[in-house]
C-alpha cells in the first residue's frame, strides 16, 4: 500500500495540498510568539523592580530593625523582641493605642450607619438630586486630606469648640462617610427593587422590607466597608493631627511627636504592629464578600 503525504495533493506528486499554507502558519506561530516576548523592552522590568524596591525597602528596614537586639538604627546585631516588650510596658503609647482603637471603632460605626442611609437615599432618589449628590460624595475622596484637616480646624476654632477626642471622632466620621457610600451605592443599585415590593405586598412595611430584605443582602458589603474604614481611620495621621487635643493623642500623632525628638527602636516595633494590623484588616475587608459567596475583592474600592 502506498502512503499518501497529507500535505500533498492526491494524484499530483510533488505539489502541496490545499491546507499546506495553514500548516506552515501554525508551525510559525510559537516562534512569532517567542519573538514578541523577546521584543519587549527589558528596561520596563528593571524599572518595575526598582520601583518596588524603593517603595518597600524602607518598610522592610523598619520591620527588620524592630527585631534588633541593640538600640542602633543602622547596625543589626542579634534578633530580639525587646522593643516589642518595651512598647507593651510603655503606658503613654498604650494609652494612645487605646485612643486610636476607640476613635476607629466610633468612626466605623458612625460612618457605616450614615453611609448606608445615604447610599439607599441616593439610589432611590429620583431626578437630578441623586446624580448631583453622587458627584458631591466623590469630592472628599479627591480632596487632599490636609485641606480637609485645615478646614476642620478652622471650623472648630470659628465655632469656639475645644479640640478633643470628640472633634477627632466627628472629623473622621465625616471624612469616612464618602467611602462607605461609594462602596454601597453600587451594591444597592444592583439589588432588584421588586424584592422589596414583593415583601410589602406580603404585608411588610417599608422599614420592615429594608430591614428584613435589603440590609441582609447588603451585609457582605457593609461588613467589608466597616473593616476598611476601621483600618483607614486607625492609620490616619493628617486629619487626626489637626483635630486632636493635647492628651491622650491618637497613636499616629503620638509617634510623630516622639520622632521629632529622635527615632527610638520602640517606634519601629509600633510601626511594624500597625503595618501588620492594617494589612490584616484590609485583607479581611476584601475577603468578606467572598466568604458570603458574593463577588468581591478590589472592586470594592472602585464600586464595580
Secondary structure, DSSP 8 states (H G I E B T S, - for coil): -----TTB-TTSTT-B-TTHHHHHHHHHHHHHHHHHHHTS-HHHHHHHHHHHHHHHHHHHHHHHHTTBSSS-SS---SB--HHHHHHHT-HHHHHHHHHHHHHHHHHHHHHHHHHHHHHHHHHH--THHHHHHHHHHHHHHHS-HHHHHHHHHHHHHHHT---SHHHHHHHHHHHHHHHHHHHHHHHHHHS-HHHHHHHHHTT--HHHHIIIIIHHHHHHHHHHHHHHHHHHHHH--HHHHHH--SSS--HHHHHHHHHTT---HHHHHHHHHHHHHHHHHHHHHHHHHHHTTS--STHHHHT-
